[in-house]
Amino acid sequence: MKPSLPKGTRDFTPAQMRKRNYLFDTIREVFTRYGYQPIETPALESLSTLTGKYGEEGDKLLFKVLNNGDFLGGADEQALAARDSAKLASSIAKRGLRYDLTVPFARFVVMNQQDLNFPFKRYQIQPVWRADRPQKGRYQEFYQCDVDVVGSDSLMYEAELASIYDEVFAKLGLKVRILLNNRKILAGMAEVAGIADRFMDMTIAIDKLDKVGMDGVKKELAERGVPEDGINRIETLLANQSLEAWKGELAGSETGLKGIAELETVFGYLAQNEPANEVVFDPTLARGLSYYTGCIFEVRALGAQMGSIGGGGRYDDLTGIFGLANVSGVGVSFGAERIYDVMEELELFPASLSQDLALLFVAFDEETHRYAFRCLAQARAAGITADLYPEPAKLKKQMKYANDRRVPYVVLIGSEEMANGLLTLKNMESGEQGRHTLEEIIEKLH
């Protein structure tokens, strides 16, 4: 059988994993320093938990998991006979792979509310799955790095999340533009355009603006039944790039003006510190997910051909779906796979990540191999990343292994080294070598 991978999934080599771990560790360190706590949720969730939370586009991308055993035993016979896959799915699949980390987090909060302190600040770094068409920067299995706070309406947290974005990308050396908008502003736009009843149609279409352009958005709006004068009004509104201009445009919408006031508050907080990256208002930012109710975020990398590498927003009603009302939340996500791809393209990963071993011990015979094993234990106990070639093979073979692993230093141990305790240390880059005690070698490598 020829081995293969499911579409949209990948293996990761050790070299790739070192870079991925560097990325995750950098993000985790900032999350922790801002006071966020780690949690995990299962890969599988009940489909009732997932469906209806992501809008019509998102629901189509849910991976459904067949019921255990004879899954056709409980199948809807009518749906089966009619080959109605949408109706059939609900009778043969009760679980699905999580689509994101936010909805499972809302479920987690409701189920664990007695054990949580509110406001509750959490981070989560786990894979999610979407039945999307694979392409550059888009996979069917990928990691998200989420950070959320629930139990507070304070707009300070919107500013804090923008600061987290800014700090993480500054640490990674990746220049980005952090975009902010507010769903209330979008709701106001729908009101003044006379299409308040088509709000979701409007946001789904606008969310595709960077992919299809304004003509594509106008075409989709028309296909969704939005009248021509409404489409023209939306196009005119989206041309305004300043909050001040939007105040006049949305003067007739109380909801829209509230959204503007919220964004002004967020920018007021952000003005207290000088961000390393640009943070700007973008009226075209829509975020197609239906659960967002307030401020929304998106991050785009500069100098790279890639879409969004992060996004999120405020959600006031998500826990209410699971029975816990009046608990507002806000959070953002880092698109780890896309960030990785951009950093690879721009060569931003530290060169030191190519080396996973600091020291390799090489022995000439069985007796010195056992002695080297004792030295290896001492080096590891001192915090040195070290290894020992598994057998006293020919020197050429052992040194080739050291070169292939890109080990910077090799310790060669023969009978003479074992007798006098002075080990030969070779610098693999310069070729220089000298005799040192194990303690001196450990001190040198620290």
Contacts in CASP RR format, 6 or more apart in sequence:
PFRMAT RR
TARGET T0000
AUTHOR 0000-0000-0000
METHOD contacts of the structure
MODEL  1
MKPSLPKGTRDFTPAQMRKRNYLFDTIREVFTRYGYQPIETPALESLSTL
TGKYGEEGDKLLFKVLNNGDFLGGADEQALAARDSAKLASSIAKRGLRYD
LTVPFARFVVMNQQDLNFPFKRYQIQPVWRADRPQKGRYQEFYQCDVDVV
GSDSLMYEAELASIYDEVFAKLGLKVRILLNNRKILAGMAEVAGIADRFM
DMTIAIDKLDKVGMDGVKKELAERGVPEDGINRIETLLANQSLEAWKGEL
AGSETGLKGIAELETVFGYLAQNEPANEVVFDPTLARGLSYYTGCIFEVR
ALGAQMGSIGGGGRYDDLTGIFGLANVSGVGVSFGAERIYDVMEELELFP
ASLSQDLALLFVAFDEETHRYAFRCLAQARAAGITADLYPEPAKLKKQMK
YANDRRVPYVVLIGSEEMANGLLTLKNMESGEQGRHTLEEIIEKLH
5 11 0 8 1.000
6 140 0 8 1.000
7 134 0 8 1.000
7 140 0 8 1.000
8 134 0 8 1.000
8 139 0 8 1.000
8 140 0 8 1.000
8 141 0 8 1.000
9 139 0 8 1.000
9 140 0 8 1.000
9 141 0 8 1.000
10 139 0 8 1.000
10 141 0 8 1.000
12 20 0 8 1.000
14 356 0 8 1.000
15 353 0 8 1.000
15 354 0 8 1.000
18 353 0 8 1.000
18 354 0 8 1.000
18 356 0 8 1.000
19 340 0 8 1.000
19 343 0 8 1.000
19 344 0 8 1.000
19 349 0 8 1.000
19 353 0 8 1.000
20 336 0 8 1.000
20 340 0 8 1.000
22 349 0 8 1.000
22 350 0 8 1.000
22 353 0 8 1.000
23 172 0 8 1.000
23 336 0 8 1.000
23 339 0 8 1.000
23 340 0 8 1.000
23 343 0 8 1.000
24 125 0 8 1.000
24 143 0 8 1.000
24 145 0 8 1.000
24 336 0 8 1.000
26 168 0 8 1.000
26 171 0 8 1.000
26 172 0 8 1.000
27 125 0 8 1.000
27 145 0 8 1.000
27 168 0 8 1.000
27 334 0 8 1.000
27 336 0 8 1.000
28 38 0 8 1.000
28 123 0 8 1.000
28 125 0 8 1.000
28 145 0 8 1.000
30 164 0 8 1.000
30 167 0 8 1.000
30 168 0 8 1.000
30 171 0 8 1.000
31 123 0 8 1.000
31 145 0 8 1.000
31 147 0 8 1.000
31 164 0 8 1.000
32 123 0 8 1.000
34 121 0 8 1.000
34 147 0 8 1.000
34 160 0 8 1.000
34 164 0 8 1.000
35 121 0 8 1.000
36 121 0 8 1.000
36 122 0 8 1.000
36 123 0 8 1.000
36 147 0 8 1.000
36 149 0 8 1.000
37 120 0 8 1.000
37 121 0 8 1.000
37 122 0 8 1.000
37 123 0 8 1.000
38 122 0 8 1.000
38 123 0 8 1.000
38 124 0 8 1.000
38 125 0 8 1.000
39 105 0 8 1.000
39 108 0 8 1.000
39 122 0 8 1.000
39 123 0 8 1.000
39 124 0 8 1.000
40 124 0 8 1.000
40 126 0 8 1.000
41 98 0 8 1.000
41 101 0 8 1.000
41 104 0 8 1.000
41 105 0 8 1.000
41 107 0 8 1.000
41 108 0 8 1.000
41 124 0 8 1.000
41 126 0 8 1.000
42 98 0 8 1.000
42 104 0 8 1.000
43 97 0 8 1.000
43 98 0 8 1.000
43 126 0 8 1.000
43 127 0 8 1.000
43 129 0 8 1.000
44 65 0 8 1.000
44 95 0 8 1.000
44 96 0 8 1.000
44 97 0 8 1.000
44 98 0 8 1.000
45 95 0 8 1.000
45 96 0 8 1.000
45 97 0 8 1.000
45 98 0 8 1.000
45 103 0 8 1.000
45 104 0 8 1.000
45 107 0 8 1.000
46 94 0 8 1.000
46 95 0 8 1.000
46 96 0 8 1.000
47 62 0 8 1.000
47 64 0 8 1.000
47 90 0 8 1.000
47 93 0 8 1.000
47 94 0 8 1.000
47 95 0 8 1.000
47 96 0 8 1.000
48 94 0 8 1.000
49 103 0 8 1.000
49 104 0 8 1.000
49 107 0 8 1.000
49 322 0 8 1.000
50 62 0 8 1.000
50 96 0 8 1.000
50 98 0 8 1.000
50 99 0 8 1.000
50 103 0 8 1.000
51 59 0 8 1.000
51 62 0 8 1.000
52 59 0 8 1.000
52 290 0 8 1.000
53 103 0 8 1.000
53 289 0 8 1.000
53 290 0 8 1.000
53 291 0 8 1.000
53 318 0 8 1.000
53 321 0 8 1.000
54 61 0 8 1.000
54 62 0 8 1.000
54 99 0 8 1.000
54 100 0 8 1.000
54 103 0 8 1.000
54 289 0 8 1.000
54 290 0 8 1.000
54 291 0 8 1.000
55 200 0 8 1.000
55 204 0 8 1.000
55 288 0 8 1.000
55 289 0 8 1.000
55 290 0 8 1.000
56 200 0 8 1.000
56 204 0 8 1.000
57 204 0 8 1.000
57 288 0 8 1.000
58 99 0 8 1.000
58 130 0 8 1.000
58 289 0 8 1.000
60 131 0 8 1.000
61 99 0 8 1.000
61 130 0 8 1.000
61 131 0 8 1.000
61 132 0 8 1.000
62 96 0 8 1.000
62 97 0 8 1.000
62 99 0 8 1.000
62 130 0 8 1.000
62 131 0 8 1.000
63 96 0 8 1.000
63 97 0 8 1.000
63 129 0 8 1.000
63 130 0 8 1.000
63 131 0 8 1.000
63 140 0 8 1.000
64 89 0 8 1.000
64 93 0 8 1.000
64 95 0 8 1.000
64 96 0 8 1.000
65 93 0 8 1.000
65 95 0 8 1.000
65 96 0 8 1.000
65 97 0 8 1.000
66 92 0 8 1.000
66 93 0 8 1.000
67 74 0 8 1.000
67 92 0 8 1.000
67 93 0 8 1.000
67 94 0 8 1.000
67 95 0 8 1.000
71 92 0 8 1.000
71 93 0 8 1.000
72 80 0 8 1.000
72 92 0 8 1.000
74 91 0 8 1.000
74 92 0 8 1.000
75 88 0 8 1.000
75 91 0 8 1.000
75 92 0 8 1.000
76 87 0 8 1.000
76 88 0 8 1.000
76 90 0 8 1.000
76 91 0 8 1.000
78 84 0 8 1.000
78 87 0 8 1.000
79 85 0 8 1.000
79 87 0 8 1.000
79 88 0 8 1.000
79 91 0 8 1.000
80 88 0 8 1.000
97 128 0 8 1.000
97 129 0 8 1.000
98 104 0 8 1.000
98 128 0 8 1.000
98 129 0 8 1.000
99 128 0 8 1.000
99 129 0 8 1.000
99 130 0 8 1.000
100 128 0 8 1.000
100 144 0 8 1.000
100 146 0 8 1.000
100 333 0 8 1.000
101 124 0 8 1.000
101 126 0 8 1.000
101 128 0 8 1.000
101 144 0 8 1.000
101 146 0 8 1.000
101 333 0 8 1.000
102 146 0 8 1.000
102 148 0 8 1.000
102 291 0 8 1.000
102 315 0 8 1.000
102 318 0 8 1.000
102 331 0 8 1.000
102 333 0 8 1.000
103 291 0 8 1.000
103 318 0 8 1.000
105 122 0 8 1.000
105 124 0 8 1.000
105 146 0 8 1.000
105 148 0 8 1.000
105 150 0 8 1.000
106 150 0 8 1.000
106 315 0 8 1.000
106 318 0 8 1.000
106 319 0 8 1.000
106 320 0 8 1.000
106 321 0 8 1.000
106 322 0 8 1.000
107 322 0 8 1.000
109 116 0 8 1.000
109 120 0 8 1.000
109 150 0 8 1.000
109 319 0 8 1.000
109 324 0 8 1.000
109 327 0 8 1.000
110 319 0 8 1.000
110 320 0 8 1.000
110 322 0 8 1.000
110 323 0 8 1.000
110 324 0 8 1.000
111 322 0 8 1.000
113 324 0 8 1.000
118 150 0 8 1.000
118 151 0 8 1.000
118 152 0 8 1.000
118 327 0 8 1.000
119 149 0 8 1.000
119 150 0 8 1.000
119 151 0 8 1.000
119 152 0 8 1.000
119 154 0 8 1.000
119 157 0 8 1.000
120 149 0 8 1.000
120 150 0 8 1.000
120 151 0 8 1.000
121 147 0 8 1.000
121 148 0 8 1.000
121 149 0 8 1.000
122 147 0 8 1.000
122 148 0 8 1.000
122 149 0 8 1.000
123 145 0 8 1.000
123 146 0 8 1.000
123 147 0 8 1.000
123 148 0 8 1.000
124 144 0 8 1.000
124 145 0 8 1.000
124 146 0 8 1.000
125 143 0 8 1.000
125 144 0 8 1.000
125 145 0 8 1.000
125 146 0 8 1.000
125 336 0 8 1.000
126 143 0 8 1.000
126 144 0 8 1.000
127 141 0 8 1.000
127 142 0 8 1.000
127 143 0 8 1.000
127 144 0 8 1.000
128 141 0 8 1.000
128 142 0 8 1.000
128 143 0 8 1.000
128 144 0 8 1.000
129 140 0 8 1.000
129 141 0 8 1.000
130 140 0 8 1.000
130 142 0 8 1.000
131 140 0 8 1.000
132 138 0 8 1.000
132 139 0 8 1.000
132 140 0 8 1.000
134 140 0 8 1.000
136 305 0 8 1.000
136 306 0 8 1.000
136 341 0 8 1.000
137 306 0 8 1.000
137 307 0 8 1.000
137 337 0 8 1.000
137 338 0 8 1.000
137 341 0 8 1.000
139 337 0 8 1.000
142 335 0 8 1.000
142 336 0 8 1.000
142 337 0 8 1.000
143 335 0 8 1.000
143 336 0 8 1.000
143 337 0 8 1.000
144 333 0 8 1.000
144 334 0 8 1.000
144 335 0 8 1.000
144 336 0 8 1.000
145 333 0 8 1.000
145 334 0 8 1.000
145 335 0 8 1.000
145 336 0 8 1.000
146 331 0 8 1.000
146 332 0 8 1.000
146 333 0 8 1.000
146 334 0 8 1.000
147 161 0 8 1.000
147 164 0 8 1.000
147 331 0 8 1.000
147 332 0 8 1.000
147 333 0 8 1.000
148 329 0 8 1.000
148 330 0 8 1.000
148 331 0 8 1.000
148 332 0 8 1.000
149 157 0 8 1.000
149 160 0 8 1.000
149 329 0 8 1.000
149 330 0 8 1.000
149 331 0 8 1.000
150 319 0 8 1.000
150 327 0 8 1.000
150 328 0 8 1.000
150 329 0 8 1.000
151 327 0 8 1.000
151 328 0 8 1.000
151 329 0 8 1.000
152 328 0 8 1.000
152 329 0 8 1.000
153 328 0 8 1.000
155 262 0 8 1.000
155 265 0 8 1.000
155 266 0 8 1.000
155 269 0 8 1.000
155 295 0 8 1.000
156 269 0 8 1.000
157 329 0 8 1.000
157 330 0 8 1.000
157 331 0 8 1.000
158 180 0 8 1.000
158 262 0 8 1.000
158 266 0 8 1.000
158 269 0 8 1.000
158 295 0 8 1.000
158 313 0 8 1.000
158 314 0 8 1.000
158 330 0 8 1.000
159 266 0 8 1.000
159 268 0 8 1.000
159 269 0 8 1.000
159 270 0 8 1.000
161 297 0 8 1.000
161 313 0 8 1.000
161 330 0 8 1.000
161 331 0 8 1.000
161 332 0 8 1.000
162 178 0 8 1.000
162 180 0 8 1.000
162 266 0 8 1.000
162 270 0 8 1.000
162 275 0 8 1.000
162 279 0 8 1.000
162 297 0 8 1.000
163 270 0 8 1.000
163 273 0 8 1.000
163 275 0 8 1.000
164 332 0 8 1.000
165 176 0 8 1.000
165 178 0 8 1.000
165 277 0 8 1.000
165 297 0 8 1.000
165 299 0 8 1.000
165 310 0 8 1.000
165 332 0 8 1.000
165 334 0 8 1.000
166 178 0 8 1.000
166 275 0 8 1.000
166 276 0 8 1.000
166 277 0 8 1.000
166 279 0 8 1.000
167 276 0 8 1.000
168 334 0 8 1.000
169 175 0 8 1.000
169 176 0 8 1.000
169 276 0 8 1.000
169 277 0 8 1.000
169 299 0 8 1.000
170 276 0 8 1.000
170 277 0 8 1.000
172 339 0 8 1.000
172 343 0 8 1.000
172 348 0 8 1.000
173 348 0 8 1.000
174 301 0 8 1.000
174 339 0 8 1.000
174 342 0 8 1.000
174 343 0 8 1.000
174 346 0 8 1.000
174 348 0 8 1.000
175 277 0 8 1.000
175 301 0 8 1.000
175 302 0 8 1.000
175 303 0 8 1.000
176 277 0 8 1.000
176 278 0 8 1.000
176 299 0 8 1.000
176 300 0 8 1.000
176 301 0 8 1.000
176 302 0 8 1.000
176 309 0 8 1.000
177 277 0 8 1.000
177 278 0 8 1.000
177 280 0 8 1.000
177 299 0 8 1.000
177 300 0 8 1.000
177 302 0 8 1.000
178 275 0 8 1.000
178 277 0 8 1.000
178 278 0 8 1.000
178 279 0 8 1.000
178 280 0 8 1.000
178 297 0 8 1.000
178 298 0 8 1.000
178 299 0 8 1.000
179 280 0 8 1.000
179 281 0 8 1.000
179 282 0 8 1.000
179 285 0 8 1.000
179 297 0 8 1.000
179 298 0 8 1.000
179 299 0 8 1.000
179 300 0 8 1.000
180 263 0 8 1.000
180 266 0 8 1.000
180 267 0 8 1.000
180 279 0 8 1.000
180 280 0 8 1.000
180 281 0 8 1.000
180 282 0 8 1.000
180 285 0 8 1.000
180 295 0 8 1.000
180 296 0 8 1.000
180 297 0 8 1.000
181 263 0 8 1.000
181 281 0 8 1.000
181 282 0 8 1.000
181 283 0 8 1.000
181 284 0 8 1.000
181 285 0 8 1.000
181 286 0 8 1.000
181 287 0 8 1.000
181 295 0 8 1.000
181 296 0 8 1.000
182 256 0 8 1.000
182 259 0 8 1.000
182 260 0 8 1.000
182 262 0 8 1.000
182 263 0 8 1.000
182 294 0 8 1.000
182 295 0 8 1.000
182 296 0 8 1.000
183 203 0 8 1.000
183 287 0 8 1.000
183 292 0 8 1.000
183 293 0 8 1.000
183 294 0 8 1.000
183 295 0 8 1.000
183 296 0 8 1.000
183 314 0 8 1.000
184 255 0 8 1.000
184 256 0 8 1.000
184 258 0 8 1.000
184 259 0 8 1.000
184 262 0 8 1.000
184 293 0 8 1.000
184 294 0 8 1.000
185 246 0 8 1.000
185 250 0 8 1.000
185 256 0 8 1.000
185 259 0 8 1.000
185 260 0 8 1.000
185 263 0 8 1.000
185 283 0 8 1.000
186 199 0 8 1.000
186 202 0 8 1.000
186 203 0 8 1.000
186 206 0 8 1.000
186 286 0 8 1.000
187 196 0 8 1.000
187 199 0 8 1.000
187 253 0 8 1.000
187 255 0 8 1.000
187 256 0 8 1.000
188 196 0 8 1.000
188 250 0 8 1.000
188 253 0 8 1.000
188 255 0 8 1.000
188 256 0 8 1.000
189 202 0 8 1.000
189 234 0 8 1.000
189 237 0 8 1.000
189 249 0 8 1.000
189 250 0 8 1.000
189 253 0 8 1.000
189 256 0 8 1.000
189 283 0 8 1.000
190 196 0 8 1.000
190 198 0 8 1.000
190 199 0 8 1.000
190 202 0 8 1.000
191 250 0 8 1.000
191 252 0 8 1.000
191 253 0 8 1.000
191 255 0 8 1.000
191 256 0 8 1.000
192 233 0 8 1.000
192 237 0 8 1.000
192 249 0 8 1.000
192 250 0 8 1.000
192 252 0 8 1.000
192 253 0 8 1.000
193 202 0 8 1.000
193 230 0 8 1.000
193 233 0 8 1.000
193 234 0 8 1.000
193 237 0 8 1.000
194 230 0 8 1.000
194 233 0 8 1.000
195 201 0 8 1.000
195 202 0 8 1.000
195 226 0 8 1.000
195 227 0 8 1.000
195 230 0 8 1.000
195 234 0 8 1.000
198 224 0 8 1.000
198 225 0 8 1.000
198 226 0 8 1.000
200 290 0 8 1.000
201 221 0 8 1.000
201 224 0 8 1.000
201 225 0 8 1.000
201 226 0 8 1.000
202 221 0 8 1.000
202 226 0 8 1.000
202 234 0 8 1.000
202 286 0 8 1.000
203 286 0 8 1.000
203 287 0 8 1.000
203 288 0 8 1.000
204 220 0 8 1.000
204 224 0 8 1.000
204 286 0 8 1.000
204 288 0 8 1.000
205 217 0 8 1.000
205 220 0 8 1.000
205 221 0 8 1.000
205 224 0 8 1.000
206 217 0 8 1.000
206 234 0 8 1.000
206 238 0 8 1.000
206 284 0 8 1.000
206 286 0 8 1.000
207 286 0 8 1.000
207 287 0 8 1.000
207 288 0 8 1.000
208 216 0 8 1.000
208 217 0 8 1.000
208 220 0 8 1.000
209 217 0 8 1.000
209 238 0 8 1.000
209 284 0 8 1.000
209 286 0 8 1.000
210 284 0 8 1.000
210 307 0 8 1.000
212 219 0 8 1.000
212 220 0 8 1.000
214 235 0 8 1.000
214 238 0 8 1.000
218 231 0 8 1.000
218 235 0 8 1.000
221 231 0 8 1.000
221 234 0 8 1.000
222 228 0 8 1.000
222 231 0 8 1.000
226 234 0 8 1.000
237 246 0 8 1.000
237 249 0 8 1.000
237 283 0 8 1.000
238 283 0 8 1.000
238 284 0 8 1.000
240 246 0 8 1.000
240 249 0 8 1.000
240 283 0 8 1.000
241 281 0 8 1.000
241 282 0 8 1.000
241 283 0 8 1.000
242 281 0 8 1.000
243 260 0 8 1.000
243 263 0 8 1.000
243 264 0 8 1.000
243 267 0 8 1.000
243 281 0 8 1.000
246 260 0 8 1.000
246 283 0 8 1.000
247 257 0 8 1.000
247 260 0 8 1.000
250 256 0 8 1.000
250 257 0 8 1.000
250 260 0 8 1.000
251 257 0 8 1.000
259 294 0 8 1.000
262 294 0 8 1.000
262 295 0 8 1.000
263 281 0 8 1.000
263 295 0 8 1.000
266 295 0 8 1.000
267 279 0 8 1.000
267 281 0 8 1.000
270 279 0 8 1.000
282 298 0 8 1.000
285 296 0 8 1.000
285 298 0 8 1.000
286 296 0 8 1.000
287 296 0 8 1.000
287 298 0 8 1.000
287 311 0 8 1.000
287 312 0 8 1.000
287 313 0 8 1.000
291 315 0 8 1.000
291 317 0 8 1.000
291 318 0 8 1.000
292 312 0 8 1.000
292 313 0 8 1.000
292 314 0 8 1.000
292 315 0 8 1.000
293 314 0 8 1.000
293 315 0 8 1.000
293 316 0 8 1.000
293 317 0 8 1.000
294 313 0 8 1.000
294 314 0 8 1.000
294 315 0 8 1.000
294 316 0 8 1.000
295 313 0 8 1.000
295 314 0 8 1.000
295 330 0 8 1.000
296 311 0 8 1.000
296 312 0 8 1.000
296 313 0 8 1.000
296 314 0 8 1.000
297 310 0 8 1.000
297 311 0 8 1.000
297 312 0 8 1.000
297 313 0 8 1.000
297 332 0 8 1.000
298 308 0 8 1.000
298 310 0 8 1.000
298 311 0 8 1.000
298 312 0 8 1.000
299 308 0 8 1.000
299 309 0 8 1.000
299 310 0 8 1.000
299 311 0 8 1.000
300 306 0 8 1.000
300 307 0 8 1.000
300 308 0 8 1.000
300 309 0 8 1.000
301 307 0 8 1.000
301 309 0 8 1.000
301 338 0 8 1.000
301 339 0 8 1.000
301 342 0 8 1.000
303 346 0 8 1.000
304 342 0 8 1.000
304 345 0 8 1.000
304 346 0 8 1.000
305 345 0 8 1.000
306 338 0 8 1.000
306 341 0 8 1.000
306 342 0 8 1.000
306 345 0 8 1.000
307 338 0 8 1.000
308 338 0 8 1.000
309 334 0 8 1.000
309 335 0 8 1.000
309 338 0 8 1.000
309 339 0 8 1.000
309 342 0 8 1.000
310 332 0 8 1.000
310 333 0 8 1.000
310 334 0 8 1.000
310 335 0 8 1.000
310 338 0 8 1.000
311 332 0 8 1.000
311 333 0 8 1.000
312 331 0 8 1.000
312 332 0 8 1.000
312 333 0 8 1.000
313 330 0 8 1.000
313 331 0 8 1.000
313 332 0 8 1.000
314 328 0 8 1.000
314 329 0 8 1.000
314 330 0 8 1.000
314 331 0 8 1.000
315 328 0 8 1.000
315 329 0 8 1.000
315 330 0 8 1.000
316 328 0 8 1.000
316 329 0 8 1.000
318 329 0 8 1.000
319 325 0 8 1.000
319 327 0 8 1.000
320 326 0 8 1.000
320 327 0 8 1.000
342 348 0 8 1.000
343 349 0 8 1.000
354 406 0 8 1.000
355 406 0 8 1.000
355 407 0 8 1.000
355 408 0 8 1.000
356 385 0 8 1.000
356 405 0 8 1.000
357 385 0 8 1.000
357 386 0 8 1.000
357 387 0 8 1.000
357 405 0 8 1.000
357 406 0 8 1.000
357 407 0 8 1.000
358 384 0 8 1.000
358 385 0 8 1.000
358 386 0 8 1.000
358 407 0 8 1.000
358 408 0 8 1.000
358 409 0 8 1.000
358 445 0 8 1.000
359 379 0 8 1.000
359 384 0 8 1.000
359 385 0 8 1.000
359 386 0 8 1.000
359 387 0 8 1.000
359 407 0 8 1.000
359 408 0 8 1.000
359 409 0 8 1.000
359 410 0 8 1.000
359 411 0 8 1.000
359 441 0 8 1.000
359 445 0 8 1.000
360 386 0 8 1.000
360 387 0 8 1.000
360 388 0 8 1.000
360 389 0 8 1.000
360 401 0 8 1.000
360 402 0 8 1.000
360 405 0 8 1.000
360 407 0 8 1.000
360 409 0 8 1.000
360 410 0 8 1.000
360 411 0 8 1.000
361 372 0 8 1.000
361 375 0 8 1.000
361 376 0 8 1.000
361 379 0 8 1.000
361 386 0 8 1.000
361 387 0 8 1.000
361 388 0 8 1.000
361 389 0 8 1.000
361 410 0 8 1.000
361 411 0 8 1.000
361 413 0 8 1.000
362 372 0 8 1.000
362 389 0 8 1.000
362 395 0 8 1.000
362 398 0 8 1.000
362 399 0 8 1.000
362 402 0 8 1.000
362 410 0 8 1.000
362 411 0 8 1.000
362 412 0 8 1.000
362 413 0 8 1.000
363 369 0 8 1.000
363 371 0 8 1.000
363 372 0 8 1.000
363 388 0 8 1.000
363 389 0 8 1.000
363 392 0 8 1.000
363 413 0 8 1.000
363 414 0 8 1.000
364 392 0 8 1.000
364 395 0 8 1.000
364 412 0 8 1.000
364 413 0 8 1.000
364 414 0 8 1.000
364 415 0 8 1.000
365 392 0 8 1.000
365 414 0 8 1.000
365 415 0 8 1.000
366 392 0 8 1.000
367 415 0 8 1.000
367 418 0 8 1.000
368 392 0 8 1.000
368 413 0 8 1.000
368 414 0 8 1.000
368 415 0 8 1.000
368 417 0 8 1.000
368 418 0 8 1.000
369 388 0 8 1.000
369 391 0 8 1.000
369 392 0 8 1.000
371 413 0 8 1.000
371 418 0 8 1.000
372 388 0 8 1.000
372 411 0 8 1.000
372 413 0 8 1.000
373 388 0 8 1.000
375 411 0 8 1.000
375 413 0 8 1.000
375 423 0 8 1.000
375 438 0 8 1.000
376 386 0 8 1.000
376 387 0 8 1.000
376 388 0 8 1.000
378 438 0 8 1.000
378 442 0 8 1.000
379 386 0 8 1.000
379 438 0 8 1.000
379 441 0 8 1.000
379 442 0 8 1.000
380 386 0 8 1.000
382 442 0 8 1.000
382 446 0 8 1.000
383 446 0 8 1.000
384 442 0 8 1.000
384 445 0 8 1.000
384 446 0 8 1.000
389 398 0 8 1.000
389 401 0 8 1.000
395 412 0 8 1.000
399 410 0 8 1.000
402 410 0 8 1.000
402 428 0 8 1.000
403 428 0 8 1.000
407 428 0 8 1.000
408 427 0 8 1.000
408 428 0 8 1.000
408 429 0 8 1.000
409 425 0 8 1.000
409 426 0 8 1.000
409 427 0 8 1.000
409 428 0 8 1.000
409 441 0 8 1.000
409 445 0 8 1.000
410 425 0 8 1.000
410 426 0 8 1.000
410 428 0 8 1.000
411 423 0 8 1.000
411 424 0 8 1.000
411 425 0 8 1.000
411 426 0 8 1.000
411 441 0 8 1.000
412 423 0 8 1.000
412 424 0 8 1.000
412 426 0 8 1.000
412 433 0 8 1.000
413 423 0 8 1.000
413 424 0 8 1.000
417 423 0 8 1.000
417 424 0 8 1.000
417 435 0 8 1.000
421 437 0 8 1.000
421 438 0 8 1.000
422 435 0 8 1.000
422 436 0 8 1.000
422 437 0 8 1.000
423 435 0 8 1.000
423 436 0 8 1.000
423 437 0 8 1.000
423 438 0 8 1.000
423 441 0 8 1.000
424 433 0 8 1.000
424 434 0 8 1.000
424 435 0 8 1.000
425 433 0 8 1.000
425 434 0 8 1.000
425 435 0 8 1.000
425 436 0 8 1.000
425 441 0 8 1.000
425 444 0 8 1.000
426 432 0 8 1.000
426 433 0 8 1.000
426 434 0 8 1.000
427 433 0 8 1.000
436 444 0 8 1.000
END
